Amino acid sequence: MRSLLFLAAFTSSLCAKLPELGPLPEAKPVSKEELTASITRGVDYLVQKQNKDGSFGSARRTKGLNIYAPVPDAHLAFKSGATALALAGLIDSNDRRPEVLASIAKAEQWQFDQLPKLRHIDPSAIYSIWGHAYGLRSITKLYHFHKDDPAKQSELKILAENQIIKLQKVEQLNGGWGYYDMDDATAKPTGLSMSFATATVLLALKEAHEEMGTSLPKREVDRALRTLEQQRTPDWAFVYSLSHQFRPRYAINRPAGSLGRSQVCLAAMRKFGDERVSDEIVSDWLHRLCVREGWFDIGRKRPRPHETHFSVSGYFYYYGFYYATESLQMLPPKAQQPFIPHLAEHLISKQEKDGSWWDFPLYDYHQPYGTGYALTSLSRLRSSLK
C-alpha cells in the first residue's frame, strides 16, 4: 500500500502544471540599429578568423581537459558543424559587403569539398550528425542566397540529399539520433537517442524539404518523433536521452535541466504538426529562458560538461538561444514582442571584445560556432522586431 501511495504521489507531481513565474519583467527596449551593430561586429570577427581554405575553427587550441574526439573523423565533424553555423550566420546577417560575400563563397566551396567526406569512423562517437544537420541548414540558406542561379541551386540540392542519406545511415536503432555509442560497435548505432540531437536533425530535415524540395525520409522521421515523445515529460521538459525516460526526476531531466532543450524539441514537434504544442506552451518556455537566464549562464565557459546546477553544460547556452529564437518566430507577431528585448539583451551583453560569442572551450571551434549561433539568433530578433 505504501508503494502504491508513493507511486500515486509521484505520478501526480509529474502531471502537475509548472509553477507560474509571474509576469515577464520590463526590459530595456532594443532597436534594430543596436541589433545590427552587434551583428556587424560578429560578422567582422568571422571574416577575420576564417581559415584560408574557407572553413572555421581547428583542433589547434587544446587544454588539460578536452572533449573525447577520436581521430580523424571527430575533428572533421566539429569543423563541419562550426563552419556550417558560421556560414549560416553570415548569410542571415544580410551583410553584403564585398569581404563578407568573399567569406561566404569560400565557406560554400569548403562545404562542397568536405561535406561529402564527412562520416564517423570510430563507432563510439557519432559527432558527424552535427555536421550533417547544420550542413543541411547552411545549404538551405545558400539555396536562397543563389535564388538567381538555378545551376548552383541544383548542385546544392544534390549536396543536401547526400547529407540526408548520411543522416539515415547514422539513425539510432531505436529511432532518433545521438552522438555516442560506447557499448557496441554495430553498423546501425545502438547507443543513446538524445532528445535535443533528434530535434536538431528533424528541424534541419524539415527546413530543407520545405525550402528546397529535398526528400523527407518518412520511416526515420516517424521513428524520431516517436522517440522524442518518449523523452517528453508531462510538464514539457525533455529528458536528456532515451535511457533517461525511466529517471525523469534526475536533475538534468527536470524543467531547469531542460531549459536548453525544450525549445528545440517543442519547435521540432510543432513543425511536424503536433497541435499540442500551443502558443501558450512555446511562450511559457521562452518566459522561463528569459527570467532564468542568470543561473543558466552559470555553466557558460566552464570547461567540464555538466558540472553546474541541474547538470547544465556550457555548450547549451547559445544552442538554447538559437532554438529559442526559432520557436519565437512560430508565435503570432504580437506575441513575440515582449520576449525580444530580453533575448536581445542576454545575447548582446555576452558579446566578447573581439566581436565573437563563445560558451564552452572546444579546441578552437567554440568561437566560430558560438558566433554563428548568435548571429542567426540576433538576425531573427531583428526581423521580428516591429
VOPAGU-2260 file (C-alpha; in pm, 1 decimal, decimal comma):
REM VOPAGU-2260
SITE   aa  ch    i         X         Y         Z
SITE  MET   A    0       0,0       0,0       0,0
SITE  ARG   A    1     283,9     238,6      86,7
SITE  SER   A    2     434,7     170,5    -257,1
SITE  LEU   A    3     107,4     247,9    -428,7
SITE  LEU   A    4      66,7     571,9    -236,2
SITE  PHE   A    5     420,3     676,4    -326,2
SITE  LEU   A    6     359,7     595,0    -693,3
SITE  ALA   A    7      35,3     793,5    -692,7
SITE  ALA   A    8     204,9    1094,8    -537,0
SITE  PHE   A    9     496,4    1069,5    -777,4
SITE  THR   A   10     268,1    1044,3   -1080,5
SITE  SER   A   11      66,5    1340,7    -956,3
SITE  SER   A   12     379,8    1551,2    -925,7
SITE  LEU   A   13     475,0    1464,0   -1282,2
SITE  CYS   A   14     137,7    1572,3   -1415,3
SITE  ALA   A   15     124,5    1896,4   -1219,5
SITE  LYS   A   16     141,8    2217,9   -1416,0
SITE  LEU   A   17     468,2    2406,2   -1398,5
SITE  PRO   A   18     458,8    2679,0   -1133,1
SITE  GLU   A   19     378,8    3027,0   -1254,8
SITE  LEU   A   20     677,5    3257,8   -1291,1
SITE  GLY   A   21     478,6    3576,9   -1260,3
SITE  PRO   A   22     464,7    3848,4   -1525,1
SITE  LEU   A   23     763,0    3897,6   -1751,9
SITE  PRO   A   24     972,2    4183,1   -1607,3
SITE  GLU   A   25    1020,8    4502,2   -1800,4
SITE  ALA   A   26    1324,7    4502,7   -2025,9
SITE  LYS   A   27    1510,8    4787,6   -2188,3
SITE  PRO   A   28    1376,8    4833,2   -2542,4
SITE  VAL   A   29    1613,2    4728,6   -2819,2
SITE  SER   A   30    1632,9    4888,8   -3162,2
SITE  LYS   A   31    1714,6    4738,6   -3498,3
SITE  GLU   A   32    2018,6    4965,9   -3505,1
SITE  GLU   A   33    2153,8    4812,1   -3182,2
SITE  LEU   A   34    2096,4    4463,2   -3315,7
SITE  THR   A   35    2265,7    4550,0   -3644,8
SITE  ALA   A   36    2568,5    4699,0   -3468,2
SITE  SER   A   37    2618,0    4380,5   -3265,5
SITE  ILE   A   38    2563,7    4163,3   -3573,7
SITE  THR   A   39    2821,8    4363,3   -3772,5
SITE  ARG   A   40    3085,0    4312,1   -3502,4
SITE  GLY   A   41    3018,1    3938,3   -3509,8
SITE  VAL   A   42    3040,6    3928,6   -3888,6
SITE  ASP   A   43    3372,1    4115,4   -3878,8
SITE  TYR   A   44    3508,1    3859,9   -3633,0
SITE  LEU   A   45    3419,1    3566,4   -3856,9
SITE  VAL   A   46    3559,1    3730,0   -4171,2
SITE  GLN   A   47    3889,1    3795,6   -3995,0
SITE  LYS   A   48    3915,8    3450,0   -3836,5
SITE  GLN   A   49    3817,8    3236,1   -4135,5
SITE  ASN   A   50    4075,6    2974,2   -4230,3
SITE  LYS   A   51    4249,0    3005,4   -4566,8
SITE  ASP   A   52    4062,8    2703,0   -4700,3
SITE  GLY   A   53    3727,6    2863,5   -4619,8
SITE  SER   A   54    3648,7    2665,2   -4304,7
SITE  PHE   A   55    3611,7    2790,2   -3948,9
SITE  GLY   A   56    3781,0    2651,7   -3638,1
SITE  SER   A   57    4055,6    2398,2   -3583,8
SITE  ALA   A   58    4195,0    2138,9   -3343,8
SITE  ARG   A   59    4498,6    2350,7   -3265,3
SITE  ARG   A   60    4390,9    2501,0   -2932,1
SITE  THR   A   61    4394,7    2239,2   -2658,6
SITE  LYS   A   62    4382,3    2239,6   -2279,9
SITE  GLY   A   63    4431,9    1996,2   -1994,8
SITE  LEU   A   64    4073,2    1870,4   -2025,4
SITE  ASN   A   65    3950,0    1801,3   -2377,1
SITE  ILE   A   66    3629,0    1656,9   -2515,7
SITE  TYR   A   67    3665,2    1299,0   -2636,1
SITE  ALA   A   68    3746,0    1327,3   -3007,2
SITE  PRO   A   69    3869,0    1008,7   -3180,3
SITE  VAL   A   70    4071,8    1092,9   -3489,4
SITE  PRO   A   71    4038,1    1154,0   -3773,6
SITE  ASP   A   72    3661,2    1187,2   -3807,1
SITE  ALA   A   73    3571,3    1376,6   -3490,0
SITE  HIS   A   74    3753,6    1691,5   -3590,4
SITE  LEU   A   75    3609,3    1698,9   -3940,8
SITE  ALA   A   76    3268,6    1673,4   -3772,4
SITE  PHE   A   77    3348,6    1960,2   -3533,8
SITE  LYS   A   78    3485,4    2172,9   -3817,7
SITE  SER   A   79    3188,0    2092,0   -4041,6
SITE  GLY   A   80    2939,3    2193,4   -3772,4
SITE  ALA   A   81    3128,4    2511,5   -3683,1
SITE  THR   A   82    3170,4    2610,0   -4048,2
SITE  ALA   A   83    2803,8    2548,1   -4125,6
SITE  LEU   A   84    2686,3    2758,3   -3830,9
SITE  ALA   A   85    2928,3    3039,6   -3913,0
SITE  LEU   A   86    2826,5    3034,2   -4280,6
SITE  ALA   A   87    2456,6    3040,8   -4194,2
SITE  GLY   A   88    2519,5    3329,4   -3955,1
SITE  LEU   A   89    2696,6    3528,3   -4225,9
SITE  ILE   A   90    2409,7    3474,0   -4468,5
SITE  ASP   A   91    2143,0    3552,8   -4207,9
SITE  SER   A   92    2319,7    3876,2   -4113,3
SITE  ASN   A   93    2219,5    4023,0   -4450,8
SITE  ASP   A   94    2559,1    4193,9   -4453,4
SITE  ARG   A   95    2656,7    4207,7   -4819,4
SITE  ARG   A   96    2986,9    4393,0   -4806,1
SITE  PRO   A   97    3242,1    4257,2   -5058,5
SITE  GLU   A   98    3457,2    4093,6   -4788,9
SITE  VAL   A   99    3153,6    3917,2   -4644,0
SITE  LEU   A  100    3047,2    3786,4   -4983,3
SITE  ALA   A  101    3400,2    3656,0   -5036,5
SITE  SER   A  102    3389,1    3481,1   -4699,7
SITE  ILE   A  103    3054,6    3318,7   -4784,6
SITE  ALA   A  104    3191,0    3197,9   -5119,2
SITE  LYS   A  105    3497,5    3039,3   -4956,4
SITE  ALA   A  106    3292,3    2864,1   -4689,1
SITE  GLU   A  107    3048,2    2739,6   -4952,8
SITE  GLN   A  108    3329,7    2586,7   -5157,7
SITE  TRP   A  109    3472,8    2419,6   -4847,5
SITE  GLN   A  110    3135,9    2257,7   -4784,6
SITE  PHE   A  111    3117,5    2127,2   -5139,9
SITE  ASP   A  112    3465,2    1979,9   -5097,1
SITE  GLN   A  113    3437,3    1838,8   -4745,1
SITE  LEU   A  114    3076,2    1758,6   -4650,1
SITE  PRO   A  115    3063,7    1456,0   -4885,2
SITE  LYS   A  116    3366,3    1318,4   -4696,0
SITE  LEU   A  117    3209,4    1358,3   -4354,1
SITE  ARG   A  118    3137,5    1030,9   -4173,8
SITE  HIS   A  119    3200,1     858,9   -3842,6
SITE  ILE   A  120    3478,9     603,1   -3846,4
SITE  ASP   A  121    3503,4     533,7   -3475,5
SITE  PRO   A  122    3161,6     395,3   -3371,2
SITE  SER   A  123    3191,6     534,4   -3018,8
SITE  ALA   A  124    3149,6     899,6   -3125,4
SITE  ILE   A  125    2899,3     989,0   -3394,6
SITE  TYR   A  126    2974,1    1359,7   -3398,3
SITE  SER   A  127    2910,1    1363,2   -3772,4
SITE  ILE   A  128    2540,3    1423,3   -3706,8
SITE  TRP   A  129    2616,6    1785,5   -3617,9
SITE  GLY   A  130    2799,9    1842,4   -3945,7
SITE  HIS   A  131    2520,6    1677,2   -4143,2
SITE  ALA   A  132    2239,2    1863,0   -3964,5
SITE  TYR   A  133    2392,0    2209,6   -3960,9
SITE  GLY   A  134    2543,4    2148,3   -4302,9
SITE  LEU   A  135    2189,7    2085,2   -4426,0
SITE  ARG   A  136    2070,1    2410,6   -4273,1
SITE  SER   A  137    2352,9    2615,7   -4424,8
SITE  ILE   A  138    2290,5    2452,4   -4763,2
SITE  THR   A  139    1928,6    2563,5   -4736,4
SITE  LYS   A  140    2046,7    2918,9   -4667,9
SITE  LEU   A  141    2278,1    2900,8   -4970,1
SITE  TYR   A  142    1990,4    2775,2   -5184,2
SITE  HIS   A  143    1804,9    3102,2   -5121,4
SITE  PHE   A  144    2124,5    3303,3   -5143,8
SITE  HIS   A  145    2164,5    3171,9   -5501,3
SITE  LYS   A  146    1799,7    3223,1   -5595,6
SITE  ASP   A  147    1901,9    3363,0   -5934,9
SITE  ASP   A  148    2135,3    3074,5   -6018,9
SITE  PRO   A  149    1936,9    2755,1   -6094,1
SITE  ALA   A  150    2251,2    2559,7   -6178,9
SITE  LYS   A  151    2405,9    2632,6   -5840,2
SITE  GLN   A  152    2077,1    2552,2   -5668,1
SITE  SER   A  153    2074,5    2213,7   -5840,0
SITE  GLU   A  154    2425,3    2141,5   -5710,4
SITE  LEU   A  155    2325,0    2246,1   -5359,7
SITE  LYS   A  156    2022,0    2020,8   -5366,1
SITE  ILE   A  157    2242,1    1724,0   -5460,7
SITE  LEU   A  158    2475,9    1809,2   -5173,8
SITE  ALA   A  159    2177,1    1828,7   -4938,7
SITE  GLU   A  160    2044,8    1489,7   -5046,2
SITE  ASN   A  161    2388,6    1345,4   -4974,6
SITE  GLN   A  162    2367,8    1472,2   -4616,3
SITE  ILE   A  163    2018,0    1329,3   -4576,2
SITE  ILE   A  164    2139,1     985,3   -4683,7
SITE  LYS   A  165    2422,8    1008,2   -4433,6
SITE  LEU   A  166    2179,9    1101,1   -4155,8
SITE  GLN   A  167    1967,8     799,0   -4241,0
SITE  LYS   A  168    2273,5     578,1   -4203,6
SITE  VAL   A  169    2352,5     704,0   -3853,8
SITE  GLU   A  170    1998,0     692,9   -3720,4
SITE  GLN   A  171    1985,0     512,0   -3387,6
SITE  LEU   A  172    1845,6     159,4   -3386,8
SITE  ASN   A  173    1567,2     272,1   -3150,5
SITE  GLY   A  174    1491,1     580,6   -3359,6
SITE  GLY   A  175    1620,3     934,8   -3349,2
SITE  TRP   A  176    1979,2    1049,5   -3334,6
SITE  GLY   A  177    2254,4    1066,7   -3075,5
SITE  TYR   A  178    2629,1    1106,5   -3080,4
SITE  TYR   A  179    2771,4     838,9   -2850,3
SITE  ASP   A  180    2773,8     458,6   -2869,8
SITE  MET   A  181    3022,2     337,7   -2612,4
SITE  ASP   A  182    2888,0     -15,3   -2567,6
SITE  ASP   A  183    2857,2    -175,8   -2909,1
SITE  ALA   A  184    3020,5    -149,1   -3249,4
SITE  THR   A  185    2737,2    -217,2   -3489,1
SITE  ALA   A  186    2659,9     -93,3   -3839,4
SITE  LYS   A  187    2348,7      78,6   -3704,7
SITE  PRO   A  188    2427,0     279,6   -3389,5
SITE  THR   A  189    2273,0     132,1   -3076,7
SITE  GLY   A  190    2378,6     398,3   -2831,1
SITE  LEU   A  191    2174,0     688,3   -2697,8
SITE  SER   A  192    1893,2     853,6   -2887,3
SITE  MET   A  193    1908,8    1207,8   -2747,2
SITE  SER   A  194    1608,6    1438,4   -2738,9
SITE  PHE   A  195    1792,7    1753,7   -2844,9
SITE  ALA   A  196    2005,2    1583,0   -3112,1
SITE  THR   A  197    1694,7    1422,1   -3257,9
SITE  ALA   A  198    1509,4    1753,9   -3264,3
SITE  THR   A  199    1810,4    1926,2   -3423,0
SITE  VAL   A  200    1809,5    1677,5   -3710,9
SITE  LEU   A  201    1431,8    1687,2   -3752,2
SITE  LEU   A  202    1430,5    2065,7   -3792,2
SITE  ALA   A  203    1711,8    2051,4   -4047,1
SITE  LEU   A  204    1531,0    1783,8   -4249,3
SITE  LYS   A  205    1201,1    1972,4   -4239,8
SITE  GLU   A  206    1351,7    2305,1   -4341,0
SITE  ALA   A  207    1541,2    2153,1   -4633,9
SITE  HIS   A  208    1228,0    1971,8   -4750,2
SITE  GLU   A  209    1009,9    2281,6   -4731,6
SITE  GLU   A  210    1260,5    2522,3   -4885,1
SITE  MET   A  211    1440,6    2304,4   -5141,1
SITE  GLY   A  212    1206,4    2014,0   -5200,2
SITE  THR   A  213    1454,8    1755,8   -5074,9
SITE  SER   A  214    1341,6    1412,4   -4963,2
SITE  LEU   A  215    1189,1    1368,5   -4619,7
SITE  PRO   A  216    1250,2    1008,2   -4509,2
SITE  LYS   A  217     916,4     906,9   -4354,9
SITE  ARG   A  218    1040,6     599,6   -4168,8
SITE  GLU   A  219    1318,9     785,8   -3991,9
SITE  VAL   A  220    1101,5    1089,9   -3921,2
SITE  ASP   A  221     820,8     881,8   -3772,2
SITE  ARG   A  222    1064,2     690,1   -3552,1
SITE  ALA   A  223    1232,9    1012,6   -3443,2
SITE  LEU   A  224     903,7    1174,8   -3346,2
SITE  ARG   A  225     809,0     864,1   -3152,0
SITE  THR   A  226    1131,5     862,1   -2954,4
SITE  LEU   A  227    1100,2    1237,1   -2895,1
SITE  GLU   A  228     758,0    1176,4   -2743,5
SITE  GLN   A  229     905,7     901,9   -2524,5
SITE  GLN   A  230    1153,4    1156,1   -2389,5
SITE  ARG   A  231     890,5    1420,8   -2313,3
SITE  THR   A  232     768,7    1457,2   -1956,4
SITE  PRO   A  233     414,5    1580,7   -1876,3
SITE  ASP   A  234     546,2    1927,1   -1786,5
SITE  TRP   A  235     701,0    1961,9   -2134,4
SITE  ALA   A  236    1055,4    1918,2   -2017,9
SITE  PHE   A  237    1255,7    1667,9   -2220,7
SITE  VAL   A  238    1491,1    1415,9   -2066,9
SITE  TYR   A  239    1848,5    1411,5   -2187,1
SITE  SER   A  240    1834,0    1077,9   -2369,2
SITE  LEU   A  241    1608,3     779,7   -2419,9
SITE  SER   A  242    1763,2     585,6   -2133,0
SITE  HIS   A  243    1668,0     873,3   -1902,3
SITE  GLN   A  244    1296,6     824,8   -1964,0
SITE  PHE   A  245    1296,7     599,7   -1657,2
SITE  ARG   A  246    1466,5     870,3   -1447,7
SITE  PRO   A  247    1253,4    1178,0   -1521,3
SITE  ARG   A  248    1324,6    1345,2   -1187,7
SITE  TYR   A  249    1702,0    1337,1   -1219,2
SITE  ALA   A  250    1820,3    1697,0   -1203,9
SITE  ILE   A  251    1923,6    1707,4   -1569,7
SITE  ASN   A  252    1577,4    1589,2   -1674,5
SITE  ARG   A  253    1371,6    1836,2   -1473,1
SITE  PRO   A  254    1249,4    2166,3   -1622,2
SITE  ALA   A  255    1558,6    2354,5   -1504,5
SITE  GLY   A  256    1786,1    2096,8   -1665,2
SITE  SER   A  257    1574,9    2104,3   -1982,5
SITE  LEU   A  258    1593,5    2481,2   -2026,7
SITE  GLY   A  259    1834,7    2446,4   -2319,1
SITE  ARG   A  260    1644,9    2153,1   -2471,9
SITE  SER   A  261    1273,5    2222,4   -2450,4
SITE  GLN   A  262    1275,5    2498,2   -2713,6
SITE  VAL   A  263    1433,9    2281,5   -2983,9
SITE  CYS   A  264    1211,7    1984,6   -2902,8
SITE  LEU   A  265     896,3    2196,4   -2898,3
SITE  ALA   A  266     994,8    2358,8   -3228,9
SITE  ALA   A  267    1050,4    2019,6   -3392,4
SITE  MET   A  268     720,2    1875,7   -3268,4
SITE  ARG   A  269     529,2    2184,3   -3378,6
SITE  LYS   A  270     697,9    2188,6   -3720,3
SITE  PHE   A  271     577,7    1834,6   -3775,8
SITE  GLY   A  272     221,0    1922,6   -3689,3
SITE  ASP   A  273     183,8    1835,6   -3321,0
SITE  GLU   A  274    -113,1    2052,6   -3225,5
SITE  ARG   A  275     -47,5    2002,8   -2854,4
SITE  VAL   A  276     247,5    2242,7   -2882,5
SITE  SER   A  277      36,8    2552,4   -2835,6
SITE  ASP   A  278     137,9    2917,6   -2836,2
SITE  GLU   A  279      97,0    2906,6   -2458,2
SITE  ILE   A  280     349,7    2626,0   -2415,1
SITE  VAL   A  281     601,1    2788,6   -2650,6
SITE  SER   A  282     558,0    3121,3   -2469,2
SITE  ASP   A  283     597,1    2955,4   -2128,5
SITE  TRP   A  284     935,9    2812,1   -2218,0
SITE  LEU   A  285    1052,2    3140,4   -2369,7
SITE  HIS   A  286     942,3    3311,8   -2048,0
SITE  ARG   A  287    1147,1    3061,9   -1845,6
SITE  LEU   A  288    1458,5    3121,1   -2051,4
SITE  CYS   A  289    1424,1    3499,0   -2022,5
SITE  VAL   A  290    1384,7    3508,2   -1643,5
SITE  ARG   A  291    1613,3    3217,3   -1551,4
SITE  GLU   A  292    1899,7    3303,4   -1782,5
SITE  GLY   A  293    2111,1    3407,6   -1484,4
SITE  TRP   A  294    2169,8    3061,6   -1343,7
SITE  PHE   A  295    2163,6    2906,8   -1691,8
SITE  ASP   A  296    2459,5    3136,9   -1758,0
SITE  ILE   A  297    2649,6    2987,8   -1463,0
SITE  GLY   A  298    2751,7    2694,7   -1682,4
SITE  ARG   A  299    2876,1    2915,4   -1964,3
SITE  LYS   A  300    3252,8    2894,4   -2023,5
SITE  ARG   A  301    3304,9    2614,9   -1770,8
SITE  PRO   A  302    3545,8    2360,5   -1920,5
SITE  ARG   A  303    3384,7    2046,9   -1780,4
SITE  PRO   A  304    3047,1    1934,0   -1923,4
SITE  HIS   A  305    2751,9    1902,5   -1686,4
SITE  GLU   A  306    2941,2    2037,1   -1385,2
SITE  THR   A  307    2695,9    2301,3   -1269,2
SITE  HIS   A  308    2334,5    2327,6   -1148,6
SITE  PHE   A  309    2098,1    2065,9   -1291,6
SITE  SER   A  310    2394,3    1926,2   -1487,1
SITE  VAL   A  311    2379,0    2210,2   -1739,1
SITE  SER   A  312    2671,9    2224,7   -1981,0
SITE  GLY   A  313    2819,9    2544,5   -2117,7
SITE  TYR   A  314    2762,9    2437,8   -2476,3
SITE  PHE   A  315    2386,7    2451,8   -2424,3
SITE  TYR   A  316    2389,7    2828,4   -2384,4
SITE  TYR   A  317    2394,3    2967,6   -2738,9
SITE  TYR   A  318    2235,5    2648,4   -2866,2
SITE  GLY   A  319    1942,4    2725,7   -2637,6
SITE  PHE   A  320    1906,8    3081,7   -2764,0
SITE  TYR   A  321    1935,6    2968,4   -3126,1
SITE  TYR   A  322    1632,1    2744,1   -3090,2
SITE  ALA   A  323    1450,9    2984,4   -2859,0
SITE  THR   A  324    1456,0    3243,4   -3136,4
SITE  GLU   A  325    1339,5    2978,5   -3383,3
SITE  SER   A  326    1045,0    2884,9   -3162,3
SITE  LEU   A  327     978,0    3256,4   -3104,0
SITE  GLN   A  328     907,4    3300,3   -3474,6
SITE  MET   A  329     635,5    3034,8   -3452,5
SITE  LEU   A  330     427,2    3272,3   -3238,7
SITE  PRO   A  331     199,2    3544,5   -3377,9
SITE  PRO   A  332     397,8    3868,1   -3432,9
SITE  LYS   A  333     232,7    4049,7   -3140,8
SITE  ALA   A  334     309,5    3763,6   -2900,3
SITE  GLN   A  335     677,8    3772,7   -2997,8
SITE  GLN   A  336     740,2    4133,1   -2897,4
SITE  PRO   A  337     765,3    4101,5   -2514,3
SITE  PHE   A  338    1041,7    3842,3   -2542,8
SITE  ILE   A  339    1260,3    4018,5   -2798,9
SITE  PRO   A  340    1427,9    4276,3   -2569,5
SITE  HIS   A  341    1504,8    4009,1   -2308,0
SITE  LEU   A  342    1660,0    3768,3   -2557,6
SITE  ALA   A  343    1849,3    4051,3   -2728,2
SITE  GLU   A  344    1988,1    4185,7   -2400,6
SITE  HIS   A  345    2117,5    3845,0   -2295,6
SITE  LEU   A  346    2291,2    3791,0   -2630,4
SITE  ILE   A  347    2432,8    4139,5   -2683,2
SITE  SER   A  348    2565,4    4160,2   -2327,2
SITE  LYS   A  349    2764,6    3838,9   -2376,9
SITE  GLN   A  350    2945,7    3952,7   -2690,4
SITE  GLU   A  351    3323,6    3942,1   -2641,4
SITE  LYS   A  352    3557,3    4235,8   -2701,7
SITE  ASP   A  353    3672,2    4081,6   -3028,9
SITE  GLY   A  354    3311,7    4056,5   -3153,1
SITE  SER   A  355    3271,1    3681,5   -3100,7
SITE  TRP   A  356    3048,1    3476,5   -2873,1
SITE  TRP   A  357    3150,0    3151,6   -2705,2
SITE  ASP   A  358    3016,0    2933,2   -2428,2
SITE  PHE   A  359    3238,9    2625,1   -2397,5
SITE  PRO   A  360    3609,5    2577,5   -2475,5
SITE  LEU   A  361    3606,5    2322,5   -2760,4
SITE  TYR   A  362    3954,8    2314,3   -2912,3
SITE  ASP   A  363    3933,1    2615,0   -3149,1
SITE  TYR   A  364    3577,1    2559,7   -3271,7
SITE  HIS   A  365    3388,2    2734,1   -2993,1
SITE  GLN   A  366    3412,6    3093,2   -3114,1
SITE  PRO   A  367    3301,2    3019,0   -3473,2
SITE  TYR   A  368    3005,3    2804,2   -3367,9
SITE  GLY   A  369    2906,5    3039,9   -3084,3
SITE  THR   A  370    2925,3    3340,2   -3315,1
SITE  GLY   A  371    2724,7    3157,9   -3580,8
SITE  TYR   A  372    2451,9    3071,1   -3331,2
SITE  ALA   A  373    2439,1    3428,0   -3203,1
SITE  LEU   A  374    2433,7    3591,8   -3546,9
SITE  THR   A  375    2138,3    3383,0   -3659,6
SITE  SER   A  376    1960,5    3442,6   -3327,7
SITE  LEU   A  377    2007,1    3820,1   -3340,3
SITE  SER   A  378    1910,3    3830,6   -3708,2
SITE  ARG   A  379    1584,3    3652,4   -3624,7
SITE  LEU   A  380    1514,7    3900,2   -3345,3
SITE  ARG   A  381    1583,4    4190,8   -3580,5
SITE  SER   A  382    1344,3    4054,1   -3842,5
SITE  SER   A  383    1072,9    4003,6   -3578,7
SITE  LEU   A  384    1109,8    4343,6   -3414,7
SITE  LYS   A  385     835,4    4591,6   -3502,7
